[in-house]
Amino acid sequence: MNDVSVASPFTLRNGEVLKNRFFKSAMSEQLADQVHNPTRSLLRLYEIWAKGGTGLIVTGNVMVDREQLGEPRNVVLDDASDLEMFRRWAQAASANGAQVWMQLNHPGKQVPNFIHKEPVAPSPIALEGGLEKNFNKPRALAEREIIEVIGKFVKAAVLAKKAGFNGVQLHGAHGYLISQFLSPRHNQRQDKWGGSLENRMRFVVSIYEAIRKELGPKFPIGIKLNSADFSKGGFSEEDSLRVVQKLGEIGIDLIEISGGTYEQTAMADGIEQKDSTIKREAYFLEYAENARKLTDVPLVVTGGFRSTKGMNAALVSGATDLIGVARPLAIEPDLPNKAISDEDYRVSLRELTTGFRKLDKMILLNMSWYEAQLARLGRGKRPDVNLSEWKAAFQVFWLLGVFAFKKRRA
C-alpha cells in the first residue's frame, strides 16, 4: 500500500478498473423535472463531474417509489420513467472514463408533510428534535408492503442496468428507510423484520439478495451505511460493524461509510472529533479501520477530506480504498484533476449560517446551499462561493411553495 495515491487505479470485485481513487459521493441535486425524470441540467452537471476527473460517480438518491419522496424534485426510476433520459444521464456521467452507479433510496418517514400526509416506516414512531412540524408521524408497513418495497428496489436496479449505469448503491444511511429498519429506536416491530439485529438487517439483506438474483454476480451492488446514528438508542457502531460483516459474507461489492440522520445531521454538519482525528481529516477513518478487521470488501470513507496529503495518507494507511468526496465537488467540480496534479492541493469550505440556528436546521442549510451550487453548475455557470445563505434559504422556500401550489392544483 505504500505506493498507493489518489491517482492509483482500483480493481472492483467484478474485474472493472476504476481509473483513480476518487469516489463522488451522493448529494441531493433537486434537478428532476415535474414528473421526476432527469433534466438537461442534471446531465450537464454530471458531465462536468466526469470531465473533472472523478473515477467512480454515484448519483444523488433516486427514489424507488414516486409516492414517497424525500424532496420535491427527486428523480424517480420505475416503469413510468422516461428511460431514454436515464440513458443520456448514464452517458453524460461516464464521459472521460468514469464509472457511474445509481443510488437507490426510499425515504421512509423522512417525507416532508407537504409531499405526503402519511409516510411509512418500520414502526409508527415520529421524528423528533424539532422536526415534528415538518414530518408527520408514520404508519407501520404491513409485511405485504415490505415485500412490495423490496420489489421496487429490484425494479429500479434492473432499469438502472438497462439504462447503462455500471452499478447501484443502496442508501442505507442518514435515517432513510433501510436505516430505519436497522435502528432499534425506529424499528420496534415484533415480527421477523424487527427485534434482534439479525431481524432488523433482514430488510437490507433481502433487497441485496433479490437484486443479486435478478442481475447476477457481476453487476456491482454497493451500500452507503451509517457507522452510527449518533442518537440514544439508535443504530450503534457495534451493530454497524456486524452489518458490515454480514454484507461482506453475502457478497456486497463496496461499502461507503457515513453517519447521522435528519435528527442528528452528522452527514451535513460533521461530528465532534478528537485532535488526532482532525489531523487525519476524514470523520470515519477509525471506524473504517475496525471494519477492515472484519471484511475484505472495498471500503469508501466519505466526509472531511480536504487535501491531497490527507487523502493519500488515508489510502496508504489501508483504512479506505477510495476517497469519498461530496460538498467540495459542488464548488470545485474538477477537484480530482487538481488533487492528482498537485500534492499540496487543499480545498476550503466556509461555515454556513443565516445567524438563526433553528432556521438553519429547518431548511437543512448545509444541504440547501450546496444544492444551489449544483443548480448553477447545471445551468452552465460557475459555483459562487460567496452565495448568500439567505438567498439559498429563499430558493428553498420558493421551491417548497411552488411544489405545494402544484399539489393543491392537482
N, C-alpha and C positions, 0 to 999 in steps of 0.2 A: 504493500500500500504506500510505500514511501515516495513513489514517483507519481501518484495519482494527483490530479488537479481538476479544476473546473473544465479544462479543455479536453480531458480524457474521455474517450468513448466508453460506453457501458452496454454490455450484452444482457438483454432481458432473458427470462426463462424460456421463451419461445424461439430464441435464436436471433430475434431482431436486435439490431445495434443502434443505440442512441448516439448521436454524433458528439454529444458532450454531456456534462453532468447537471445542466440547468433544467429544472422542473418548474414550469409555470403553474403555480397552484391556483385553484378555482377562486374567482372573485365574482360577485354579483354584478352583472352588466346592466340589466334593465333595458335591453335593446331589442326585445321582441316586438313584432307588430301586434295589431289589435286581436288577432286570432292565435297569437303565441308561436308564430313561426320566426325563424331568423330573418333579420333585415340586412340590407346592404351595409348599413353602419356596422353591424356585428361582423360581417365578412371582412370589411376593411380593417377593423380593429385586430382581428386575428391574423390577417396577412401582415400587418405591421409587427406583431409579436414574432411571427415566424421569421420575417426578414431581420428582426433584431437579434437572432441567434439562438433562441431557446431550443433545447434538444427535444424535450417532451412537454407538450402543451396540454393542459387539462382545462376543459371548458368550465364556465360558470354553471351552477346547478341547473340541470334540465329536469323539469318535473315530469313524473310518470302519470299523473292524474290531473287533467285540466280543470277539475272541480276543486282541487286542493292545491292552492298556490301559496308560496311563501311571500311573494311580492307581485305587484300588479302586472309587470311586464316580463315575467319569467317566460323562457322558452319551454314549450311542452312537446314531447315526442310520443305520438300514438298513431292509430290508424287514420285519424283525421288530419294529420300534419301534411304539409307540403314537402315531400321527401326530396324534391329537386333542390329546394333551398338548403336542406341539410347537406346534400351532396356538395353544393357550392361552398358551404361553410367548411366542410372537411377539406376540400381542395385548397381553399384560401389558407387554412391553418397549417397545412402540410407543405406550404411553399418553403423553399430553401432547405429541404431535407429534414424538416421537423416531423416528429410523430405527434398525433393528436388523439387524445382519449376524451370521451364524453362522460361528464359526471352526472350520475342519475340520482334523483332525490325525491322524497315525499316529505312534506313539512310536518305531518302530524299535527300537533296542537299549535305549532308556530305559524298559524294562518291569521293574519290581521282580521279583525271582525268586520271591516268594511269590504273584505273579499268574500268571506264565507261566515255565516252565522253559527254553524255547527261543525267545528273541526272534530277530527277523530284522533284517538290516541290509544295506547295500550290500556290505560285506566282513566277514569273521569277525574283527573287531578289538574287544577288550573295552574297556569303560570303565576309566579309571584314576583316580588321585587319591584313593584310599581308598574308591572306590565298588565295588570288586571283590566284596566280601562280599554286597552287596545286589542286584547286577545281573549276571546270568550272561553269559558270552561268547556273542555271537550267531552264527547261521549266515548265510551269504550267501544272498540272494534269488536264485532262478533267474529267468531272463528271463521265463518264463511267469508267475511270481508277481509280477514288477514290473508287467506288464500288468494282472494282476488287481487289484493295489493301486490303480492308476490308475483302474480301473473303479469301485472302491469310493468314491474321492473323487467321481467323477461322480455315482454313485447318491445319495450324501449331499447333494450340491449340488442335484440335481433334487428330492429330498424336502424340502430346506430351502425352496426356492422354493414348492413345493406347500403347505407349511405356513404360508406368509405372511411369511417372512423377506425383507428388502429386498435382501440381497446375501450374499455369502460371503467369508470371508478364509481363505487358505491359510496354515497355520502353517509358515513356512519358517525359523524361528529356534530358538534355545535348545537345539540339539542333537537335535531330533526327526528323523524320517526324511528329510524334504525337506532339512533342514540337513545331515544325514549324507551325503546324495548330493552336496551342494555342496562338502563338505570334502575336500581331498586327503589329509588324515590318516585320515579314516574311510572314504573311498571309494578303494580301491586296485584296483578292477576293471580288467580288461584288455579288456573288450568296449566296445560303443558307449555304455554307461552310465557309464564311468569313464575316467580318464586326463586328457585335456585339459579345460579349463573348459567348452568347448562340449559335451563329452560329459557332464560332471558336472551341467550345468544341464539336460540333456535330460529328466530326470525331472520337474522342476517345470514346464518348458515344455510337456511332454506333458500333464500334469494340467490346466494352464491351457487349452491348446488344445482338449482333449476336453470340458471344461466349457463353454467358449465355443461350441463346435459344437452342443452339446446345448441350451443355454439362450439362445443368440442374443446379439446385440451390445448389447442394452440392459440386461441383468442385470449388476449390478456384481460384479466379481471383484477382490478385493484380496489383498495378501500381507503377512505380517509377516516381515521379513528382517533377519538379523544384519548389522550394519555390519562385524563381525569376530567370530571365536570367542574371541579373546584367548588362544589356545593355540599353542604352537610347531608349525609345520607344518600349521596348520588353515586355515580359510576366512579369507582376508585382506581388508583394506579394498579393495585393488586389485581382487580377484576380485569383491567385493560390488558395487562401482561398475559393473563390466562386466555383472553380472547385472541391476542396475537399468536400465542402458541397453537391454539385450536385452528385458526385460519391458515397458519403455516402448514399444519399437518394435512389439511384437506386440499391444499394446492393453490392458495391465493398467490397472485403474481407480484404484487407490490403493496406495501403498507406505508401510507403517509400519516405522520404523527402530528396531531394538533391538540387543541384543548378548549374547553369552555362551552357555554350555551348562551342563549339570549339573556338568561338571568345572571350569568357570570361570564361576561364577554371577554374572556382571555384571548379569543381569536381575533378580536378587533382592537383591543386596548393593550395587549401584552399582559404579563404577570409579574409580580414582585419576584426579584431574583437576588441570589447571593452575588457578592462581588466576583467570585470565581466564575460564575455563570455568565455575568455581564461581559467579562473579558472574552468569553468564547462566542459571544453574540447571540447564538440561537437559543430559543426558550427551552427546547425539549431534548437537548443532547444527552443529559444524564439519563432520562427515561429511555432514549434510544439505545444507550449502552447496556441498560438492563434487558431491553427487548432482544438485543443482539445475542445474549446468552441463551435465549430460548428458541431462536429460529434463525434459519439461513435465508429467509425471504428478504429480498431487497427492500431497504428502508429509505424513506424520504423524511427529512426533518424540515418543517416549514415554520417560519416566524422568527424574525430577529436578525437574519443575515444582512449585513450592510457593506462588507468589504471583501475583496478578493482574498486577502490574507486569512480572514476569519473563515471563509468558505473552504479554502484549501486546507486549513488546519483541521476542520471538521472531517473532511474526506480522508486525510492522512490518518486521523485517529481511528478510522474504521467504524465510527458511530453511525454514520449515514453514507448511503451510496450515491444519493442525488441531493442537490441543493434546492429546496423548495423556496420560491420567491413569489410574492403576490403584490402587495401595495407598491414596492419600489418600481415594478414594471408598469404601473399606471402613470408614473411621472418620468420614467426613463425606460421606454419600451425596448431600447437597444442595449439594456444593461448587460446581457450576456456577452455581446460583442466587445463592449467596453472592458468588462472584467477580465475576459480572456486575453485581451491585448495589453492590459496594464495591471501589473501585480500590485500596484499601490492604489488601485481604484477603490473609491468609497462613495456610497450614496447616503444622503441625509434626508430624513423625513421630519418635518416640523410637527410639534404638538398642536392638535386642533381643539378649539373650544369656542363656543359662542359667548362664553362668560357665564352661562347658566347650565350647570351640570345636569339638572333634570331634563332640560331640553336636549342637551347633547345625547343623553341616553334614549330619550323618547324617539328621536329621529335617527338613532344609530349613526351619529355624525361621522364616526370613523369609517363607516361604510358609505354613507351618502356622499361625502366629499370626494372619495375616490371614484364612485360611480359617475360623478360629474366629469372627472378627468377622462374616464373611459368614453363617455359620450363625446367629448371633444375629439379624442383620437378617432372615433367612429365617423365624425364629420370631416375628417381630414385636417384637423387643427392640431397644434402642438399643445401639450399639457400646460396648465397655468398654475405654477406652484404657489402663486400669490392669490389664488382664488379665495374670495371671502367665504368664511364659514357660513355667514348669514345668507349669502347667495345660494350656497348648496342647500341650506335649510329651506329656503323659499322654493327651490326646484322640487324638493321632496313634497312640500305641501301642495304645490301646483299639480304634481303628478297624481297625488292621492285624491285631490279634489276632482280632477278630470275623470279619474277612474270611477269614483263614487257616482259622479253625474251620469256616466255612461251605464253603470249598473242600474241606476234608477230608471233611465230611459228604456233599458232592455226589459 
